[in-house]
């Protein structure tokens, strides 16, 4: 996992066509904006089933 610090308005590029922007921070929370092609699925993990969450967790651990 890559951990970096960003200031408001700063961006992170992933590949050639995904851009993450730090939109705001307040009370211990941050808001991010994600710009990606329509064919890229962006899903909040809390909306996944327990099985899907376990699969994602397993994939993430494999990338350390």
TORKOL-4160 file (C-alpha; in steps of 0.2 Angstrom, whole numbers, padded with zeros to 4 digits, m for minus):
64
<pt num="1" X="0000" Y="0000" Z="0000"/>
<pt num="2" X="0006" Y="0017" Z="m0005"/>
<pt num="3" X="0002" Y="0030" Z="0009"/>
<pt num="4" X="0005" Y="0049" Z="0004"/>
<pt num="5" X="0000" Y="0065" Z="0011"/>
<pt num="6" X="m0011" Y="0077" Z="0000"/>
<pt num="7" X="m0017" Y="0095" Z="0003"/>
<pt num="8" X="m0034" Y="0101" Z="m0003"/>
<pt num="9" X="m0035" Y="0101" Z="m0021"/>
<pt num="10" X="m0020" Y="0091" Z="m0024"/>
<pt num="11" X="m0022" Y="0076" Z="m0036"/>
<pt num="12" X="m0016" Y="0058" Z="m0037"/>
<pt num="13" X="m0015" Y="0050" Z="m0055"/>
<pt num="14" X="m0018" Y="0031" Z="m0057"/>
<pt num="15" X="m0013" Y="0026" Z="m0074"/>
<pt num="16" X="m0017" Y="0037" Z="m0088"/>
<pt num="17" X="m0036" Y="0039" Z="m0085"/>
<pt num="18" X="m0040" Y="0039" Z="m0066"/>
<pt num="19" X="m0038" Y="0055" Z="m0056"/>
<pt num="20" X="m0041" Y="0056" Z="m0037"/>
<pt num="21" X="m0043" Y="0073" Z="m0029"/>
<pt num="22" X="m0044" Y="0078" Z="m0011"/>
<pt num="23" X="m0059" Y="0089" Z="m0011"/>
<pt num="24" X="m0061" Y="0093" Z="0008"/>
<pt num="25" X="m0057" Y="0088" Z="0026"/>
<pt num="26" X="m0067" Y="0091" Z="0042"/>
<pt num="27" X="m0069" Y="0083" Z="0058"/>
<pt num="28" X="m0058" Y="0068" Z="0055"/>
<pt num="29" X="m0065" Y="0064" Z="0038"/>
<pt num="30" X="m0060" Y="0068" Z="0020"/>
<pt num="31" X="m0069" Y="0069" Z="0004"/>
<pt num="32" X="m0061" Y="0063" Z="m0012"/>
<pt num="33" X="m0067" Y="0065" Z="m0030"/>
<pt num="34" X="m0064" Y="0051" Z="m0042"/>
<pt num="35" X="m0063" Y="0054" Z="m0061"/>
<pt num="36" X="m0063" Y="0038" Z="m0070"/>
<pt num="37" X="m0069" Y="0031" Z="m0087"/>
<pt num="38" X="m0087" Y="0024" Z="m0086"/>
<pt num="39" X="m0081" Y="0007" Z="m0089"/>
<pt num="40" X="m0071" Y="0007" Z="m0072"/>
<pt num="41" X="m0081" Y="0001" Z="m0057"/>
<pt num="42" X="m0079" Y="0011" Z="m0041"/>
<pt num="43" X="m0087" Y="0003" Z="m0026"/>
<pt num="44" X="m0087" Y="0008" Z="m0008"/>
<pt num="45" X="m0082" Y="m0008" Z="0002"/>
<pt num="46" X="m0096" Y="m0006" Z="0015"/>
<pt num="47" X="m0109" Y="m0010" Z="0001"/>
<pt num="48" X="m0101" Y="m0027" Z="m0003"/>
<pt num="49" X="m0107" Y="m0043" Z="0004"/>
<pt num="50" X="m0096" Y="m0051" Z="0018"/>
<pt num="51" X="m0089" Y="m0063" Z="0005"/>
<pt num="52" X="m0085" Y="m0050" Z="m0007"/>
<pt num="53" X="m0076" Y="m0040" Z="0007"/>
<pt num="54" X="m0066" Y="m0055" Z="0011"/>
<pt num="55" X="m0061" Y="m0057" Z="m0007"/>
<pt num="56" X="m0055" Y="m0039" Z="m0008"/>
<pt num="57" X="m0046" Y="m0040" Z="0009"/>
<pt num="58" X="m0037" Y="m0056" Z="0002"/>
<pt num="59" X="m0032" Y="m0047" Z="m0014"/>
<pt num="60" X="m0026" Y="m0032" Z="m0005"/>
<pt num="61" X="m0015" Y="m0042" Z="0007"/>
<pt num="62" X="m0007" Y="m0051" Z="m0008"/>
<pt num="63" X="m0001" Y="m0034" Z="m0015"/>
<pt num="64" X="0010" Y="m0030" Z="0001"/>
